[in-house]
Amino acid sequence: MIEVSRGRFEELVAEALDTVPPELAQVMDNVVVVVVDDPPEPGLLGLYTGIPLTERGDWYSGVLPDRIEIYRNPICEMCRTEDEVVEEVQITVVHEIAHHFGIDDDRLHELGW
């Protein structure tokens, strides 16, 4: 386990978001990414809550933003170095953004995520 301050962890999440290819970042719509210390249930490193882009239709307007939560404590608990935290944050951010694009866990695992 490694301790990473909340401020530093938020920087790592921001850096991971900066690596999203511009063509994908441009089509992300109505989504917020936040750091949360602990997940609502054990075993989660991140969570996407919302309506994926692939499920939105003409009816989609005036809704609260989708939410991507990245959980600091479980990620830090599974890592021994900051480099490992950086890697796990990157993987988790990509994984949750993929859900925003409508990609489910089974497909992500097929793709190696």
C-alpha positions in Angstrom: 0.0 0.0 0.0 1.1 3.5 -0.8 -0.3 6.8 0.6 -1.0 9.4 -2.1 -2.5 12.6 -1.0 -5.9 13.6 -2.4 -4.4 16.6 -4.2 -1.7 14.4 -5.8 -4.2 11.8 -6.7 -6.5 14.4 -8.4 -3.4 15.5 -10.4 -2.9 11.9 -11.5 -6.5 11.7 -12.6 -6.2 15.0 -14.5 -3.0 13.7 -16.2 -4.8 10.5 -17.2 -7.6 12.6 -18.7 -5.1 14.6 -20.6 -4.0 11.5 -22.4 -7.4 10.8 -23.9 -7.1 11.3 -27.7 -8.5 14.7 -28.7 -10.9 13.1 -31.2 -12.5 11.1 -28.3 -12.4 14.0 -25.8 -14.3 16.2 -28.2 -17.2 13.8 -28.3 -17.4 13.2 -24.6 -20.6 15.0 -23.6 -22.2 16.0 -20.3 -19.8 14.0 -18.1 -17.9 14.9 -14.9 -14.9 13.0 -13.5 -14.4 13.2 -9.7 -12.1 11.6 -7.2 -13.8 9.9 -4.3 -11.9 8.3 -1.4 -14.0 5.2 -0.9 -16.3 3.2 -3.2 -19.9 2.5 -2.4 -19.1 -1.2 -2.4 -15.8 -3.1 -1.9 -13.7 -4.0 -5.0 -14.5 -1.0 -7.1 -11.7 1.2 -8.5 -14.0 3.4 -10.5 -17.7 3.7 -11.4 -19.6 5.2 -14.3 -23.1 6.4 -13.6 -25.2 7.9 -16.4 -26.6 7.4 -19.9 -23.9 6.2 -22.3 -23.6 8.1 -25.6 -24.8 5.1 -27.5 -28.1 5.1 -25.6 -28.9 8.8 -25.9 -31.6 9.9 -28.3 -33.6 13.0 -29.2 -35.2 12.9 -25.8 -31.8 13.5 -24.1 -31.7 17.1 -22.8 -31.8 18.8 -19.5 -30.3 15.9 -17.6 -27.6 16.0 -14.9 -24.1 15.1 -16.1 -23.0 11.5 -16.2 -20.5 10.9 -13.4 -17.2 9.0 -13.4 -15.9 8.4 -9.9 -12.3 7.3 -9.4 -11.7 5.7 -6.0 -8.5 6.8 -4.3 -8.2 4.5 -1.3 -8.7 1.1 -3.1 -6.2 2.1 -5.9 -3.6 3.2 -3.3 -4.2 0.0 -1.3 -3.4 -2.2 -4.3 -0.3 -0.4 -5.3 3.2 -0.3 -3.7 4.7 2.6 -5.7 3.5 5.9 -7.1 4.3 4.5 -10.6 1.9 1.7 -10.0 -0.8 4.3 -8.9 -0.2 6.3 -12.1 -0.7 3.1 -14.2 -3.8 2.0 -12.3 -5.3 5.5 -12.5 -4.7 5.5 -16.2 -6.4 2.1 -16.7 -9.3 3.0 -14.5 -9.9 6.3 -16.2 -9.9 4.7 -19.6 -12.1 1.9 -18.4 -14.8 4.3 -17.0 -14.6 6.6 -20.1 -15.2 3.5 -22.2 -18.5 3.0 -20.3 -19.4 6.6 -21.3 -19.0 5.5 -24.9 -21.2 2.4 -24.3 -18.5 -0.2 -24.1 -19.4 -2.9 -21.4 -17.1 -4.8 -19.1 -17.1 -7.9 -21.2 -15.9 -6.1 -24.3 -13.3 -4.1 -22.3 -11.9 -7.4 -21.0 -11.8 -8.7 -24.6 -9.8 -5.6 -25.5 -7.3 -6.2 -22.6 -8.7 -3.5 -20.3 
